[in-house]
């Protein structure tokens, strides 16, 4: 009978792996229903133990809880297939974690002479170690006593996150959970407010948001859904602070709020894009900006700072950049970047992307590679990213601002200079 439990478990896993696609709900629900029937068979078999043998006295309650959680997980998965709402995927993950934390079965279920070994992830050829990393309020690596967040993850030899990653507020509340592949976001990600409610969730593919994401306000109320398409991001549906839907299938209007529910932004949306007049406010409710859009494109904007100075602009945001632009940066790299010494000729020269934070004066205050390669490449790149390098600062709605950007170091262009 216990061998039947194992056989049924294997069958349900195979069914769920091939039947959890919201794009094909009829077939998927049929597979989930079939898996549910199998687990009900397990429950019926378990009910046959009116008086459990001594060896199974401890295991029967554990198995009963296991079957209950399996059935609960199937219900969550079924709701995901019906609605496409990733909150149900999160619920499945939580249920699976409860299953993982159940006490181990004491009576061995495999009746071979040599027990079946547990999987240990040995098929993953990338060796990793567990680590905790501390971040400040801007998500820059810092010391623990300056931290606003911390991350628990596994990293590869170069320091890239690889595998499941969880970020926490300093009070221990979960802030994010997701999956990285050598420093690249890849899979479903869930973000949370400090009060434990959702902030947003959706799918990353190769570090880019994909499909439909749902966003929530600071209290965890639904705010809007965004579709990431080849043509760009498009608003789908939206709700105001009372929960009333004001945007349907990309048409209507949206209202966003500061903490405390003072309005921060509001305006019209047509075909998923901003349309017509949008108005913004500072947290103290004083006017911040007025902008006019046509088919999602900003035509003109006027903003005010906190001392009521006025700025006119036709672009919401301009990233920090190297004086002279991209061509000047490439020339600067070729003239100043050095190839690491003692690197094997068989090693393919990497292209390393850096995430930079630049203050209002154009000074780089933080630099972190998206993916580390080691062998001294990051050391050479960071020699150029020092406080003597002054960039043109970011401009937000016509006003100088702290900003973030990316820059690239292509070592293949200087390989012959090593």
Secondary structure, DSSP 8 states (H G I E B T S, - for coil): -HHHHHHHHHHHHHHHHHS--GGGHHHHHHHHHHHHHHHHHHHHHHHT-SS--GGGHHHHHHHHHHHHHHHHHHHHHHHHHHH--THHHHHHHHHHHHHHTS---SS-S--SSS------STT--S--EEEEEEE-TTS-B--GGG-SEEEEEEE-TTS-B-EEEEEEETTS-EEEEEEEETTEE-EEEEEE-TTSSEEEEEEEETTEEEEEEEEE-TTS-EEEEEEEETTEEEEEEEE-TTS-EEEETTEEEEEEE-TTS-EEEEEEEETTEEEEEEEEE-TTS-EEEEEEEETTEEEEEEEE-TT--EEEES-SEE--B-TT-HHHHHHHHHHH----TT--TTS---EEEEEEEE-TTSBEEEEEESS---TTHHHHHHHHSSTT-B-B-EEETTEEE-EEEEEEEEGGGGGGG-
